[in-house]
Amino acid sequence: MRADRLAGIFFVALGAAALGFGFQIKELGLGQNQDPGPRVFPMVLGAILVVGGIVEFVLSLKKVPQGDSLQSGESVLKETPLSLAGLKNLGVLFVGLVLYVGLIGYLGFGLSTLLFGVAMMVRLGVRWWVAGLVTVGLLAGIYLLFGQLFRVQLPTGVLGLPFLGTECLNENRGGRQPLSFL
């Protein structure tokens, strides 16, 4: 089976699992403080993964492998096996994720995410400066969404770097304390 079809199936299954876990959360949310509640994030993420997985699977049915052209009467559904380079990239990504999770406690969220994002994108062929800009943009988006809107404390690590960590949230705005789940 082609890798893009497997990816589509994987994302649908992962999204369905997130939706299932989201439905098991008992709190409904949208209470007195207009808090969306703990169900919203896994359910929205699950729905996005299911839709993305379906789109990836459907698009994989229409793709013709690179370098191939259709002859009359030939099917579009040609199989291409997983390549060694693809498996190597998958292994590097997995090891990188394990290191990223392990380093968040030491380097903090911002620095760990910056290093991981740039390293993985460069590994996959993106220019280093583009990878840096995309990662900084991602960090800014995460800071605005989680740090400012949801008031989630992001780990600063043992270095205590104020780079998108709890130092950004120490101000008590409007009597609300930042939430912490990490």
mmCIF file of the C-alpha atoms, coordinates in Angstrom:
data_MODEL
# 
_entry.id   MODEL 
# 
loop_
_atom_site.group_PDB 
_atom_site.id 
_atom_site.type_symbol 
_atom_site.label_atom_id 
_atom_site.label_alt_id 
_atom_site.label_comp_id 
_atom_site.label_asym_id 
_atom_site.label_entity_id 
_atom_site.label_seq_id 
_atom_site.pdbx_PDB_ins_code 
_atom_site.Cartn_x 
_atom_site.Cartn_y 
_atom_site.Cartn_z 
_atom_site.occupancy 
_atom_site.B_iso_or_equiv 
_atom_site.pdbx_formal_charge 
_atom_site.auth_seq_id 
_atom_site.auth_comp_id 
_atom_site.auth_asym_id 
_atom_site.auth_atom_id 
_atom_site.pdbx_PDB_model_num 
ATOM 1   C CA . MET A 1 1   ? 0.000   0.000  0.000   1.00 0.00 ? 1   MET A CA 1 
ATOM 2   C CA . ARG A 1 2   ? 1.238   3.495  -0.804  1.00 0.00 ? 2   ARG A CA 1 
ATOM 3   C CA . ALA A 1 3   ? 2.583   5.661  1.997   1.00 0.00 ? 3   ALA A CA 1 
ATOM 4   C CA . ASP A 1 4   ? 0.091   8.471  1.398   1.00 0.00 ? 4   ASP A CA 1 
ATOM 5   C CA . ARG A 1 5   ? -2.835  6.068  1.690   1.00 0.00 ? 5   ARG A CA 1 
ATOM 6   C CA . LEU A 1 6   ? -1.398  4.671  4.899   1.00 0.00 ? 6   LEU A CA 1 
ATOM 7   C CA . ALA A 1 7   ? -0.989  8.216  6.208   1.00 0.00 ? 7   ALA A CA 1 
ATOM 8   C CA . GLY A 1 8   ? -4.626  8.976  5.392   1.00 0.00 ? 8   GLY A CA 1 
ATOM 9   C CA . ILE A 1 9   ? -5.823  5.856  7.198   1.00 0.00 ? 9   ILE A CA 1 
ATOM 10  C CA . PHE A 1 10  ? -3.548  6.616  10.161  1.00 0.00 ? 10  PHE A CA 1 
ATOM 11  C CA . PHE A 1 11  ? -4.840  10.197 10.502  1.00 0.00 ? 11  PHE A CA 1 
ATOM 12  C CA . VAL A 1 12  ? -8.467  9.067  10.300  1.00 0.00 ? 12  VAL A CA 1 
ATOM 13  C CA . ALA A 1 13  ? -7.833  6.464  13.028  1.00 0.00 ? 13  ALA A CA 1 
ATOM 14  C CA . LEU A 1 14  ? -5.925  8.937  15.208  1.00 0.00 ? 14  LEU A CA 1 
ATOM 15  C CA . GLY A 1 15  ? -8.644  11.571 14.772  1.00 0.00 ? 15  GLY A CA 1 
ATOM 16  C CA . ALA A 1 16  ? -11.367 9.051  15.574  1.00 0.00 ? 16  ALA A CA 1 
ATOM 17  C CA . ALA A 1 17  ? -9.493  8.064  18.742  1.00 0.00 ? 17  ALA A CA 1 
ATOM 18  C CA . ALA A 1 18  ? -9.180  11.739 19.773  1.00 0.00 ? 18  ALA A CA 1 
ATOM 19  C CA . LEU A 1 19  ? -12.891 12.242 19.141  1.00 0.00 ? 19  LEU A CA 1 
ATOM 20  C CA . GLY A 1 20  ? -13.684 9.134  21.190  1.00 0.00 ? 20  GLY A CA 1 
ATOM 21  C CA . PHE A 1 21  ? -11.551 10.325 24.089  1.00 0.00 ? 21  PHE A CA 1 
ATOM 22  C CA . GLY A 1 22  ? -13.085 13.796 23.800  1.00 0.00 ? 22  GLY A CA 1 
ATOM 23  C CA . PHE A 1 23  ? -16.592 12.381 24.144  1.00 0.00 ? 23  PHE A CA 1 
ATOM 24  C CA . GLN A 1 24  ? -15.519 10.521 27.296  1.00 0.00 ? 24  GLN A CA 1 
ATOM 25  C CA . ILE A 1 25  ? -14.654 13.782 29.093  1.00 0.00 ? 25  ILE A CA 1 
ATOM 26  C CA . LYS A 1 26  ? -17.577 14.494 31.412  1.00 0.00 ? 26  LYS A CA 1 
ATOM 27  C CA . GLU A 1 27  ? -17.274 18.293 31.751  1.00 0.00 ? 27  GLU A CA 1 
ATOM 28  C CA . LEU A 1 28  ? -19.260 20.179 29.146  1.00 0.00 ? 28  LEU A CA 1 
ATOM 29  C CA . GLY A 1 29  ? -17.586 23.583 29.375  1.00 0.00 ? 29  GLY A CA 1 
ATOM 30  C CA . LEU A 1 30  ? -19.011 26.986 28.491  1.00 0.00 ? 30  LEU A CA 1 
ATOM 31  C CA . GLY A 1 31  ? -19.853 27.647 32.117  1.00 0.00 ? 31  GLY A CA 1 
ATOM 32  C CA . GLN A 1 32  ? -19.938 30.953 33.972  1.00 0.00 ? 32  GLN A CA 1 
ATOM 33  C CA . ASN A 1 33  ? -16.572 32.162 32.704  1.00 0.00 ? 33  ASN A CA 1 
ATOM 34  C CA . GLN A 1 34  ? -17.193 31.180 29.049  1.00 0.00 ? 34  GLN A CA 1 
ATOM 35  C CA . ASP A 1 35  ? -14.436 28.568 29.304  1.00 0.00 ? 35  ASP A CA 1 
ATOM 36  C CA . PRO A 1 36  ? -14.757 26.187 26.342  1.00 0.00 ? 36  PRO A CA 1 
ATOM 37  C CA . GLY A 1 37  ? -13.923 23.278 28.623  1.00 0.00 ? 37  GLY A CA 1 
ATOM 38  C CA . PRO A 1 38  ? -11.582 20.332 28.276  1.00 0.00 ? 38  PRO A CA 1 
ATOM 39  C CA . ARG A 1 39  ? -13.606 18.598 25.547  1.00 0.00 ? 39  ARG A CA 1 
ATOM 40  C CA . VAL A 1 40  ? -13.156 21.240 22.869  1.00 0.00 ? 40  VAL A CA 1 
ATOM 41  C CA . PHE A 1 41  ? -9.455  20.834 22.049  1.00 0.00 ? 41  PHE A CA 1 
ATOM 42  C CA . PRO A 1 42  ? -9.369  17.029 21.548  1.00 0.00 ? 42  PRO A CA 1 
ATOM 43  C CA . MET A 1 43  ? -12.645 17.078 19.654  1.00 0.00 ? 43  MET A CA 1 
ATOM 44  C CA . VAL A 1 44  ? -11.643 19.888 17.281  1.00 0.00 ? 44  VAL A CA 1 
ATOM 45  C CA . LEU A 1 45  ? -8.220  18.341 16.756  1.00 0.00 ? 45  LEU A CA 1 
ATOM 46  C CA . GLY A 1 46  ? -9.814  14.920 16.178  1.00 0.00 ? 46  GLY A CA 1 
ATOM 47  C CA . ALA A 1 47  ? -12.250 16.333 13.630  1.00 0.00 ? 47  ALA A CA 1 
ATOM 48  C CA . ILE A 1 48  ? -9.427  18.116 11.788  1.00 0.00 ? 48  ILE A CA 1 
ATOM 49  C CA . LEU A 1 49  ? -7.389  14.889 11.702  1.00 0.00 ? 49  LEU A CA 1 
ATOM 50  C CA . VAL A 1 50  ? -10.344 12.849 10.389  1.00 0.00 ? 50  VAL A CA 1 
ATOM 51  C CA . VAL A 1 51  ? -11.100 15.363 7.627   1.00 0.00 ? 51  VAL A CA 1 
ATOM 52  C CA . GLY A 1 52  ? -7.409  15.694 6.733   1.00 0.00 ? 52  GLY A CA 1 
ATOM 53  C CA . GLY A 1 53  ? -6.985  11.917 6.673   1.00 0.00 ? 53  GLY A CA 1 
ATOM 54  C CA . ILE A 1 54  ? -9.982  11.484 4.384   1.00 0.00 ? 54  ILE A CA 1 
ATOM 55  C CA . VAL A 1 55  ? -8.683  14.200 2.051   1.00 0.00 ? 55  VAL A CA 1 
ATOM 56  C CA . GLU A 1 56  ? -5.199  12.605 1.992   1.00 0.00 ? 56  GLU A CA 1 
ATOM 57  C CA . PHE A 1 57  ? -6.660  9.169  1.248   1.00 0.00 ? 57  PHE A CA 1 
ATOM 58  C CA . VAL A 1 58  ? -8.915  10.458 -1.554  1.00 0.00 ? 58  VAL A CA 1 
ATOM 59  C CA . LEU A 1 59  ? -6.073  12.472 -3.106  1.00 0.00 ? 59  LEU A CA 1 
ATOM 60  C CA . SER A 1 60  ? -3.824  9.399  -2.979  1.00 0.00 ? 60  SER A CA 1 
ATOM 61  C CA . LEU A 1 61  ? -6.328  7.554  -5.149  1.00 0.00 ? 61  LEU A CA 1 
ATOM 62  C CA . LYS A 1 62  ? -5.969  10.190 -7.857  1.00 0.00 ? 62  LYS A CA 1 
ATOM 63  C CA . LYS A 1 63  ? -2.166  10.551 -7.799  1.00 0.00 ? 63  LYS A CA 1 
ATOM 64  C CA . VAL A 1 64  ? 0.034   9.055  -10.468 1.00 0.00 ? 64  VAL A CA 1 
ATOM 65  C CA . PRO A 1 65  ? 3.494   8.133  -9.161  1.00 0.00 ? 65  PRO A CA 1 
ATOM 66  C CA . GLN A 1 66  ? 6.226   10.512 -10.301 1.00 0.00 ? 66  GLN A CA 1 
ATOM 67  C CA . GLY A 1 67  ? 7.739   9.660  -13.640 1.00 0.00 ? 67  GLY A CA 1 
ATOM 68  C CA . ASP A 1 68  ? 4.821   7.451  -14.651 1.00 0.00 ? 68  ASP A CA 1 
ATOM 69  C CA . SER A 1 69  ? 2.356   8.307  -17.344 1.00 0.00 ? 69  SER A CA 1 
ATOM 70  C CA . LEU A 1 70  ? -0.921  6.612  -18.006 1.00 0.00 ? 70  LEU A CA 1 
ATOM 71  C CA . GLN A 1 71  ? -1.264  4.462  -21.055 1.00 0.00 ? 71  GLN A CA 1 
ATOM 72  C CA . SER A 1 72  ? -4.733  3.903  -22.486 1.00 0.00 ? 72  SER A CA 1 
ATOM 73  C CA . GLY A 1 73  ? -6.696  1.516  -20.292 1.00 0.00 ? 73  GLY A CA 1 
ATOM 74  C CA . GLU A 1 74  ? -4.148  1.716  -17.462 1.00 0.00 ? 74  GLU A CA 1 
ATOM 75  C CA . SER A 1 75  ? -5.313  2.329  -13.905 1.00 0.00 ? 75  SER A CA 1 
ATOM 76  C CA . VAL A 1 76  ? -4.340  5.418  -11.918 1.00 0.00 ? 76  VAL A CA 1 
ATOM 77  C CA . LEU A 1 77  ? -4.027  3.250  -8.810  1.00 0.00 ? 77  LEU A CA 1 
ATOM 78  C CA . LYS A 1 78  ? -0.401  2.132  -9.061  1.00 0.00 ? 78  LYS A CA 1 
ATOM 79  C CA . GLU A 1 79  ? 1.345   0.913  -5.949  1.00 0.00 ? 79  GLU A CA 1 
ATOM 80  C CA . THR A 1 80  ? 4.658   2.373  -4.841  1.00 0.00 ? 80  THR A CA 1 
ATOM 81  C CA . PRO A 1 81  ? 6.373   0.800  -1.846  1.00 0.00 ? 81  PRO A CA 1 
ATOM 82  C CA . LEU A 1 82  ? 7.781   2.791  1.054   1.00 0.00 ? 82  LEU A CA 1 
ATOM 83  C CA . SER A 1 83  ? 11.321  3.867  0.232   1.00 0.00 ? 83  SER A CA 1 
ATOM 84  C CA . LEU A 1 84  ? 14.372  3.469  2.447   1.00 0.00 ? 84  LEU A CA 1 
ATOM 85  C CA . ALA A 1 85  ? 14.835  7.262  2.507   1.00 0.00 ? 85  ALA A CA 1 
ATOM 86  C CA . GLY A 1 86  ? 11.232  7.694  3.671   1.00 0.00 ? 86  GLY A CA 1 
ATOM 87  C CA . LEU A 1 87  ? 11.704  5.151  6.451   1.00 0.00 ? 87  LEU A CA 1 
ATOM 88  C CA . LYS A 1 88  ? 14.960  6.855  7.456   1.00 0.00 ? 88  LYS A CA 1 
ATOM 89  C CA . ASN A 1 89  ? 13.178  10.220 7.670   1.00 0.00 ? 89  ASN A CA 1 
ATOM 90  C CA . LEU A 1 90  ? 10.431  8.614  9.745   1.00 0.00 ? 90  LEU A CA 1 
ATOM 91  C CA . GLY A 1 91  ? 13.046  7.210  12.142  1.00 0.00 ? 91  GLY A CA 1 
ATOM 92  C CA . VAL A 1 92  ? 14.811  10.555 12.444  1.00 0.00 ? 92  VAL A CA 1 
ATOM 93  C CA . LEU A 1 93  ? 11.475  12.270 13.109  1.00 0.00 ? 93  LEU A CA 1 
ATOM 94  C CA . PHE A 1 94  ? 10.594  9.735  15.820  1.00 0.00 ? 94  PHE A CA 1 
ATOM 95  C CA . VAL A 1 95  ? 13.976  10.100 17.543  1.00 0.00 ? 95  VAL A CA 1 
ATOM 96  C CA . GLY A 1 96  ? 13.662  13.884 17.227  1.00 0.00 ? 96  GLY A CA 1 
ATOM 97  C CA . LEU A 1 97  ? 10.227  13.817 18.886  1.00 0.00 ? 97  LEU A CA 1 
ATOM 98  C CA . VAL A 1 98  ? 11.559  11.724 21.765  1.00 0.00 ? 98  VAL A CA 1 
ATOM 99  C CA . LEU A 1 99  ? 14.472  14.152 22.237  1.00 0.00 ? 99  LEU A CA 1 
ATOM 100 C CA . TYR A 1 100 ? 12.116  17.135 21.962  1.00 0.00 ? 100 TYR A CA 1 
ATOM 101 C CA . VAL A 1 101 ? 9.838   15.831 24.713  1.00 0.00 ? 101 VAL A CA 1 
ATOM 102 C CA . GLY A 1 102 ? 12.859  15.003 26.879  1.00 0.00 ? 102 GLY A CA 1 
ATOM 103 C CA . LEU A 1 103 ? 14.467  18.424 26.389  1.00 0.00 ? 103 LEU A CA 1 
ATOM 104 C CA . ILE A 1 104 ? 11.370  20.549 27.062  1.00 0.00 ? 104 ILE A CA 1 
ATOM 105 C CA . GLY A 1 105 ? 11.918  20.215 30.815  1.00 0.00 ? 105 GLY A CA 1 
ATOM 106 C CA . TYR A 1 106 ? 15.544  21.368 30.530  1.00 0.00 ? 106 TYR A CA 1 
ATOM 107 C CA . LEU A 1 107 ? 15.518  23.927 27.720  1.00 0.00 ? 107 LEU A CA 1 
ATOM 108 C CA . GLY A 1 108 ? 11.925  25.108 28.037  1.00 0.00 ? 108 GLY A CA 1 
ATOM 109 C CA . PHE A 1 109 ? 9.140   25.071 25.491  1.00 0.00 ? 109 PHE A CA 1 
ATOM 110 C CA . GLY A 1 110 ? 10.309  27.943 23.294  1.00 0.00 ? 110 GLY A CA 1 
ATOM 111 C CA . LEU A 1 111 ? 13.926  26.932 22.799  1.00 0.00 ? 111 LEU A CA 1 
ATOM 112 C CA . SER A 1 112 ? 13.108  23.214 22.447  1.00 0.00 ? 112 SER A CA 1 
ATOM 113 C CA . THR A 1 113 ? 10.423  23.928 19.866  1.00 0.00 ? 113 THR A CA 1 
ATOM 114 C CA . LEU A 1 114 ? 12.695  26.281 17.948  1.00 0.00 ? 114 LEU A CA 1 
ATOM 115 C CA . LEU A 1 115 ? 15.507  23.702 17.803  1.00 0.00 ? 115 LEU A CA 1 
ATOM 116 C CA . PHE A 1 116 ? 13.189  20.797 16.961  1.00 0.00 ? 116 PHE A CA 1 
ATOM 117 C CA . GLY A 1 117 ? 11.216  22.692 14.316  1.00 0.00 ? 117 GLY A CA 1 
ATOM 118 C CA . VAL A 1 118 ? 14.264  24.026 12.508  1.00 0.00 ? 118 VAL A CA 1 
ATOM 119 C CA . ALA A 1 119 ? 16.148  20.706 12.705  1.00 0.00 ? 119 ALA A CA 1 
ATOM 120 C CA . MET A 1 120 ? 13.251  18.637 11.352  1.00 0.00 ? 120 MET A CA 1 
ATOM 121 C CA . MET A 1 121 ? 12.422  21.052 8.547   1.00 0.00 ? 121 MET A CA 1 
ATOM 122 C CA . VAL A 1 122 ? 16.080  21.297 7.479   1.00 0.00 ? 122 VAL A CA 1 
ATOM 123 C CA . ARG A 1 123 ? 16.262  17.479 7.565   1.00 0.00 ? 123 ARG A CA 1 
ATOM 124 C CA . LEU A 1 124 ? 13.281  17.362 5.212   1.00 0.00 ? 124 LEU A CA 1 
ATOM 125 C CA . GLY A 1 125 ? 14.925  19.773 2.748   1.00 0.00 ? 125 GLY A CA 1 
ATOM 126 C CA . VAL A 1 126 ? 13.655  23.199 3.790   1.00 0.00 ? 126 VAL A CA 1 
ATOM 127 C CA . ARG A 1 127 ? 16.218  26.042 3.767   1.00 0.00 ? 127 ARG A CA 1 
ATOM 128 C CA . TRP A 1 128 ? 17.399  26.882 7.298   1.00 0.00 ? 128 TRP A CA 1 
ATOM 129 C CA . TRP A 1 129 ? 16.196  30.487 7.213   1.00 0.00 ? 129 TRP A CA 1 
ATOM 130 C CA . VAL A 1 130 ? 12.743  29.478 5.966   1.00 0.00 ? 130 VAL A CA 1 
ATOM 131 C CA . ALA A 1 131 ? 12.582  26.803 8.666   1.00 0.00 ? 131 ALA A CA 1 
ATOM 132 C CA . GLY A 1 132 ? 13.573  29.412 11.263  1.00 0.00 ? 132 GLY A CA 1 
ATOM 133 C CA . LEU A 1 133 ? 10.925  31.891 10.107  1.00 0.00 ? 133 LEU A CA 1 
ATOM 134 C CA . VAL A 1 134 ? 8.198   29.240 10.022  1.00 0.00 ? 134 VAL A CA 1 
ATOM 135 C CA . THR A 1 135 ? 9.152   27.977 13.480  1.00 0.00 ? 135 THR A CA 1 
ATOM 136 C CA . VAL A 1 136 ? 9.225   31.490 14.974  1.00 0.00 ? 136 VAL A CA 1 
ATOM 137 C CA . GLY A 1 137 ? 5.799   32.122 13.411  1.00 0.00 ? 137 GLY A CA 1 
ATOM 138 C CA . LEU A 1 138 ? 4.533   28.862 14.880  1.00 0.00 ? 138 LEU A CA 1 
ATOM 139 C CA . LEU A 1 139 ? 5.893   29.825 18.297  1.00 0.00 ? 139 LEU A CA 1 
ATOM 140 C CA . ALA A 1 140 ? 4.236   33.246 18.071  1.00 0.00 ? 140 ALA A CA 1 
ATOM 141 C CA . GLY A 1 141 ? 0.917   31.613 17.189  1.00 0.00 ? 141 GLY A CA 1 
ATOM 142 C CA . ILE A 1 142 ? 1.206   29.139 20.050  1.00 0.00 ? 142 ILE A CA 1 
ATOM 143 C CA . TYR A 1 143 ? 2.089   31.949 22.450  1.00 0.00 ? 143 TYR A CA 1 
ATOM 144 C CA . LEU A 1 144 ? -0.903  34.036 21.352  1.00 0.00 ? 144 LEU A CA 1 
ATOM 145 C CA . LEU A 1 145 ? -3.326  31.122 21.490  1.00 0.00 ? 145 LEU A CA 1 
ATOM 146 C CA . PHE A 1 146 ? -2.172  29.320 24.616  1.00 0.00 ? 146 PHE A CA 1 
ATOM 147 C CA . GLY A 1 147 ? -0.180  31.958 26.501  1.00 0.00 ? 147 GLY A CA 1 
ATOM 148 C CA . GLN A 1 148 ? -2.481  34.927 25.969  1.00 0.00 ? 148 GLN A CA 1 
ATOM 149 C CA . LEU A 1 149 ? -5.933  33.547 25.149  1.00 0.00 ? 149 LEU A CA 1 
ATOM 150 C CA . PHE A 1 150 ? -6.030  30.365 27.254  1.00 0.00 ? 150 PHE A CA 1 
ATOM 151 C CA . ARG A 1 151 ? -3.439  31.555 29.824  1.00 0.00 ? 151 ARG A CA 1 
ATOM 152 C CA . VAL A 1 152 ? -1.589  28.243 29.833  1.00 0.00 ? 152 VAL A CA 1 
ATOM 153 C CA . GLN A 1 153 ? 1.844   28.280 31.413  1.00 0.00 ? 153 GLN A CA 1 
ATOM 154 C CA . LEU A 1 154 ? 4.458   26.925 29.057  1.00 0.00 ? 154 LEU A CA 1 
ATOM 155 C CA . PRO A 1 155 ? 7.548   25.313 30.626  1.00 0.00 ? 155 PRO A CA 1 
ATOM 156 C CA . THR A 1 156 ? 10.639  27.518 30.930  1.00 0.00 ? 156 THR A CA 1 
ATOM 157 C CA . GLY A 1 157 ? 13.021  24.671 31.781  1.00 0.00 ? 157 GLY A CA 1 
ATOM 158 C CA . VAL A 1 158 ? 15.907  24.682 34.230  1.00 0.00 ? 158 VAL A CA 1 
ATOM 159 C CA . LEU A 1 159 ? 17.516  27.590 32.404  1.00 0.00 ? 159 LEU A CA 1 
ATOM 160 C CA . GLY A 1 160 ? 14.506  29.763 33.237  1.00 0.00 ? 160 GLY A CA 1 
ATOM 161 C CA . LEU A 1 161 ? 14.534  31.409 29.836  1.00 0.00 ? 161 LEU A CA 1 
ATOM 162 C CA . PRO A 1 162 ? 11.692  33.917 29.492  1.00 0.00 ? 162 PRO A CA 1 
ATOM 163 C CA . PHE A 1 163 ? 11.217  32.782 25.903  1.00 0.00 ? 163 PHE A CA 1 
ATOM 164 C CA . LEU A 1 164 ? 7.532   31.924 25.695  1.00 0.00 ? 164 LEU A CA 1 
ATOM 165 C CA . GLY A 1 165 ? 7.488   30.402 29.134  1.00 0.00 ? 165 GLY A CA 1 
ATOM 166 C CA . THR A 1 166 ? 5.793   31.218 32.400  1.00 0.00 ? 166 THR A CA 1 
ATOM 167 C CA . GLU A 1 167 ? 7.652   34.555 32.669  1.00 0.00 ? 167 GLU A CA 1 
ATOM 168 C CA . CYS A 1 168 ? 5.354   35.855 29.931  1.00 0.00 ? 168 CYS A CA 1 
ATOM 169 C CA . LEU A 1 169 ? 2.311   35.034 32.066  1.00 0.00 ? 169 LEU A CA 1 
ATOM 170 C CA . ASN A 1 170 ? 3.334   36.158 35.533  1.00 0.00 ? 170 ASN A CA 1 
ATOM 171 C CA . GLU A 1 171 ? 1.338   39.361 35.287  1.00 0.00 ? 171 GLU A CA 1 
ATOM 172 C CA . ASN A 1 172 ? -2.058  38.990 36.933  1.00 0.00 ? 172 ASN A CA 1 
ATOM 173 C CA . ARG A 1 173 ? -4.414  40.337 34.278  1.00 0.00 ? 173 ARG A CA 1 
ATOM 174 C CA . GLY A 1 174 ? -7.917  41.099 35.470  1.00 0.00 ? 174 GLY A CA 1 
ATOM 175 C CA . GLY A 1 175 ? -7.649  38.896 38.542  1.00 0.00 ? 175 GLY A CA 1 
ATOM 176 C CA . ARG A 1 176 ? -7.325  35.711 36.459  1.00 0.00 ? 176 ARG A CA 1 
ATOM 177 C CA . GLN A 1 177 ? -4.499  33.342 37.234  1.00 0.00 ? 177 GLN A CA 1 
ATOM 178 C CA . PRO A 1 178 ? -2.839  31.444 34.382  1.00 0.00 ? 178 PRO A CA 1 
ATOM 179 C CA . LEU A 1 179 ? -3.756  27.789 34.118  1.00 0.00 ? 179 LEU A CA 1 
ATOM 180 C CA . SER A 1 180 ? -1.066  25.144 34.351  1.00 0.00 ? 180 SER A CA 1 
ATOM 181 C CA . PHE A 1 181 ? -1.229  21.584 33.128  1.00 0.00 ? 181 PHE A CA 1 
ATOM 182 C CA . LEU A 1 182 ? 2.490   20.956 32.655  1.00 0.00 ? 182 LEU A CA 1 
# 
